[in-house]
Amino acid sequence: MDIKKSIILNLRWHRRIGLSVFVVMIFLAITGFALNHSPALSLSKINLTSDWLLSWYGVAPQRAEAYAVADNWVYGTGSEQLYFNHQPLGYCPPPLAAVAITDQLIVALCKGSMALLTPQGLLLETFNQVQGLPANSTGLASIDQRIIVLGEAMAWEFDPELLNLSAVDDLSIINQASILQPATLPPTFNSGDNSQGISLETLIVDLHSGRFFGDAGVLFVDIVGLLICFLAFTGLWAWVNHQRLRKQ
């Protein structure tokens, strides 16, 4: 095969391969640039919490345990924080089992402790097992401006002034009590649990390497890498043959 035919054949394959990997090369260049400047772009600090993305990575999204209190929301998450609307209030070991309200008080029952809030969401006090909260507390109820702590087979009336409990003898009053039911937290609220998210840096790394799509994705990126090497080789070969042709 003479040099001219060799150049034509080489350029033909160079063009075909270049067109076939063009989009992927642009994508790899953009993701590579982003990863190279990851600290400046703070990619590791940007958490993605989309349900489908967490499902793809095998991470079960943790739903906020939420209660609607008038026009406000009291909720807790796996991050062990109690929230009033968007405001974190402090430590609240999950689960947030119950919330009860009176005209002057909001009480939230976490695992092993209770948080006492004003109707405006200010944290007043906490009450835990060391102070007398029963370990088997399962819920809260309110009746006649009184807070009732529910147990498996018992109930106690909570005195927020003295921070103590007294046993309820007549359990039939529970049937008349108001028990607040959990509700779905609106999406406009931050669940406060960023630990369950996937960082944008991790996503870009996995897309860049092909690992996002499993073994097939890694193999695809490997093939693209080989084609890019072949593209460089055919480009060099075309240049060498072109120089030889000029000398002739």
C-alpha positions as CSV (number, residue, x, y, z in Angstrom):
1,M,0.0,0.0,0.0
2,D,1.5,3.4,-1.0
3,I,1.8,6.3,1.4
4,K,-1.2,8.2,0.0
5,K,-3.6,5.2,0.4
6,S,-2.2,4.6,3.9
7,I,-2.9,8.2,4.9
8,I,-6.4,8.1,3.5
9,L,-7.2,4.8,5.3
10,N,-5.6,6.1,8.5
11,L,-7.5,9.4,8.4
12,R,-10.7,7.5,7.8
13,W,-10.3,5.4,10.9
14,H,-9.0,8.4,12.8
15,R,-12.2,10.3,11.9
16,R,-14.5,7.3,12.8
17,I,-12.9,6.8,16.2
18,G,-12.9,10.5,16.9
19,L,-16.6,10.8,16.2
20,S,-17.5,7.7,18.2
21,V,-15.7,8.9,21.4
22,F,-16.2,12.7,21.0
23,V,-19.1,13.0,23.5
24,V,-17.4,10.8,26.1
25,M,-14.1,12.7,25.8
26,I,-15.9,16.0,26.4
27,F,-17.6,14.4,29.4
28,L,-14.4,13.0,30.8
29,A,-12.7,16.3,30.3
30,I,-15.4,18.2,32.2
31,T,-15.6,15.7,35.1
32,G,-11.8,15.5,35.3
33,F,-11.6,19.3,35.5
34,A,-14.2,19.3,38.2
35,L,-12.4,16.7,40.3
36,N,-9.1,18.6,39.8
37,H,-10.7,21.6,41.4
38,S,-12.8,19.7,43.9
39,P,-11.5,21.5,47.0
40,A,-12.2,25.0,45.5
41,L,-15.6,23.9,44.3
42,S,-16.4,22.2,47.7
43,L,-17.8,19.2,45.9
44,S,-17.2,16.9,49.0
45,K,-19.5,19.2,51.0
46,I,-22.4,19.1,48.6
47,N,-24.7,16.2,49.6
48,L,-27.2,14.7,47.2
49,T,-30.2,13.0,48.9
50,S,-32.4,12.1,46.0
51,D,-34.3,8.9,46.8
52,W,-33.4,7.3,43.4
53,L,-29.7,8.1,43.9
54,L,-29.6,6.7,47.4
55,S,-31.4,3.6,46.1
56,W,-28.9,3.2,43.3
57,Y,-26.0,3.3,45.9
58,G,-27.9,0.9,48.2
59,V,-28.4,3.5,50.9
60,A,-31.9,3.5,52.5
61,P,-33.1,7.1,53.0
62,Q,-34.0,7.9,56.5
63,R,-37.4,9.6,56.8
64,A,-37.8,12.4,59.4
65,E,-40.2,11.6,62.2
66,A,-42.4,14.6,62.1
67,Y,-45.3,16.1,64.0
68,A,-47.4,19.1,62.9
69,V,-48.0,21.5,65.8
70,A,-50.4,24.3,64.6
71,D,-48.5,25.9,61.7
72,N,-45.1,24.5,62.8
73,W,-43.2,21.3,62.6
74,V,-41.4,19.3,65.3
75,Y,-39.2,16.6,63.9
76,G,-36.1,14.5,64.5
77,T,-33.9,12.4,62.2
78,G,-31.1,9.8,62.4
79,S,-28.7,12.6,62.9
80,E,-29.9,12.7,66.5
81,Q,-31.1,16.3,66.3
82,L,-34.5,17.7,67.3
83,Y,-35.8,20.4,65.0
84,F,-38.5,23.1,65.3
85,N,-39.2,24.1,61.8
86,H,-35.7,24.9,60.4
87,Q,-34.1,25.4,63.8
88,P,-32.1,22.7,65.4
89,L,-32.8,22.5,69.1
90,G,-30.3,19.9,70.4
91,Y,-29.7,16.2,71.0
92,C,-32.7,13.8,70.5
93,P,-31.7,10.2,70.1
94,P,-34.0,8.5,67.6
95,P,-36.8,7.6,67.3
96,L,-38.9,10.7,68.1
97,A,-41.7,8.6,69.6
98,A,-44.3,11.3,70.3
99,V,-45.1,14.9,70.6
100,A,-47.8,16.4,72.9
101,I,-49.0,20.0,73.3
102,T,-50.7,22.2,75.8
103,D,-51.4,26.0,75.6
104,Q,-48.0,26.7,77.2
105,L,-45.8,23.8,76.3
106,I,-44.7,21.4,73.6
107,V,-43.2,18.1,74.8
108,A,-41.2,15.8,72.5
109,L,-40.4,12.3,73.6
110,C,-37.1,11.0,72.2
111,K,-35.4,7.7,73.1
112,G,-34.6,8.0,76.8
113,S,-35.4,11.7,77.1
114,M,-38.0,14.4,76.7
115,A,-37.6,18.0,75.4
116,L,-39.7,20.8,76.7
117,L,-40.4,23.6,74.3
118,T,-42.3,26.9,74.3
119,P,-45.0,27.2,71.6
120,Q,-42.5,29.4,69.7
121,G,-40.0,26.5,69.7
122,L,-37.5,27.6,72.3
123,L,-35.9,24.8,74.3
124,L,-36.7,25.2,78.0
125,E,-35.6,22.0,79.6
126,T,-34.8,18.3,79.0
127,F,-36.0,15.4,81.2
128,N,-34.3,12.1,81.0
129,Q,-34.1,8.7,82.6
130,V,-31.6,9.8,85.3
131,Q,-34.2,12.4,86.4
132,G,-37.0,9.8,86.4
133,L,-38.3,9.2,82.9
134,P,-39.4,5.5,82.7
135,A,-37.3,3.5,80.3
136,N,-40.4,1.9,78.9
137,S,-42.0,5.2,77.8
138,T,-43.7,4.7,74.5
139,G,-45.8,7.8,73.9
140,L,-47.3,11.0,75.0
141,A,-50.9,12.3,75.3
142,S,-52.5,15.5,76.6
143,I,-55.8,16.1,78.4
144,D,-57.1,19.2,80.2
145,Q,-53.7,20.9,79.7
146,R,-51.9,18.0,81.3
147,I,-49.1,15.9,79.8
148,I,-49.4,12.2,80.1
149,V,-46.4,9.9,79.5
150,L,-47.6,6.5,78.2
151,G,-45.9,3.2,79.0
152,E,-46.5,-0.4,78.0
153,A,-49.0,-1.0,80.8
154,M,-48.9,2.2,82.8
155,A,-49.2,6.0,82.5
156,W,-47.7,8.9,84.3
157,E,-48.7,12.6,84.6
158,F,-45.8,14.9,84.0
159,D,-45.3,18.0,86.1
160,P,-43.3,20.5,84.0
161,E,-42.8,22.8,86.9
162,L,-41.3,20.2,89.3
163,L,-39.9,18.0,86.6
164,N,-41.4,14.8,88.1
165,L,-43.9,12.1,87.3
166,S,-46.8,10.7,89.2
167,A,-48.6,7.5,88.3
168,V,-52.0,7.7,86.8
169,D,-54.4,5.4,88.6
170,D,-57.4,5.7,86.2
171,L,-56.0,4.6,82.8
172,S,-59.5,5.1,81.3
173,I,-58.7,8.8,80.9
174,I,-56.2,7.9,78.2
175,N,-59.2,7.1,76.0
176,Q,-60.3,10.7,76.3
177,A,-56.8,12.2,75.8
178,S,-55.5,13.8,72.7
179,I,-52.7,11.9,71.0
180,L,-50.8,13.7,68.2
181,Q,-50.2,11.5,65.2
182,P,-47.0,11.6,63.1
183,A,-47.2,13.3,59.7
184,T,-45.1,13.5,56.5
185,L,-42.6,16.4,56.7
186,P,-43.1,18.8,53.7
187,P,-40.2,18.7,51.2
188,T,-39.4,22.4,51.9
189,F,-38.0,21.4,55.3
190,N,-34.4,20.1,55.7
191,S,-34.5,16.7,57.4
192,G,-31.2,17.7,59.0
193,D,-29.7,14.3,58.2
194,N,-26.9,14.9,55.7
195,S,-25.0,11.7,56.8
196,Q,-27.2,9.6,54.5
197,G,-26.4,11.7,51.4
198,I,-24.0,11.0,48.6
199,S,-21.4,13.7,48.1
200,L,-21.3,15.3,44.7
201,E,-17.6,14.5,44.6
202,T,-18.3,10.8,45.0
203,L,-20.9,10.9,42.2
204,I,-18.5,12.6,39.8
205,V,-15.7,10.2,40.7
206,D,-17.9,7.3,40.0
207,L,-19.2,8.7,36.7
208,H,-15.7,9.6,35.6
209,S,-14.4,6.1,36.3
210,G,-17.6,4.3,35.1
211,R,-18.1,2.7,38.5
212,F,-21.5,4.4,38.7
213,F,-22.7,1.8,36.2
214,G,-20.9,-1.2,37.7
215,D,-18.5,-3.4,36.0
216,A,-20.0,-2.7,32.6
217,G,-19.3,1.1,33.1
218,V,-15.7,0.5,34.1
219,L,-15.2,-1.7,31.0
220,F,-16.8,0.9,28.8
221,V,-14.4,3.6,30.2
222,D,-11.5,1.3,29.7
223,I,-12.5,0.8,26.1
224,V,-12.8,4.5,25.6
225,G,-9.4,5.0,27.1
226,L,-7.9,2.5,24.6
227,L,-9.7,4.1,21.7
228,I,-8.3,7.5,22.8
229,C,-4.8,5.9,22.8
230,F,-5.5,4.5,19.3
231,L,-6.7,8.0,18.2
232,A,-3.5,9.5,19.4
233,F,-1.5,6.8,17.5
234,T,-3.4,7.2,14.3
235,G,-3.0,11.0,14.5
236,L,0.8,10.6,15.0
237,W,0.9,8.0,12.2
238,A,-1.0,10.4,9.8
239,W,1.4,13.2,10.6
240,V,4.5,11.0,10.0
241,N,3.1,9.7,6.7
242,H,2.2,13.3,5.7
243,Q,5.8,14.4,6.4
244,R,7.2,11.4,4.3
245,L,4.8,12.3,1.5
246,R,6.0,15.9,1.5
247,K,9.6,14.8,1.2
248,Q,8.8,12.7,-1.8
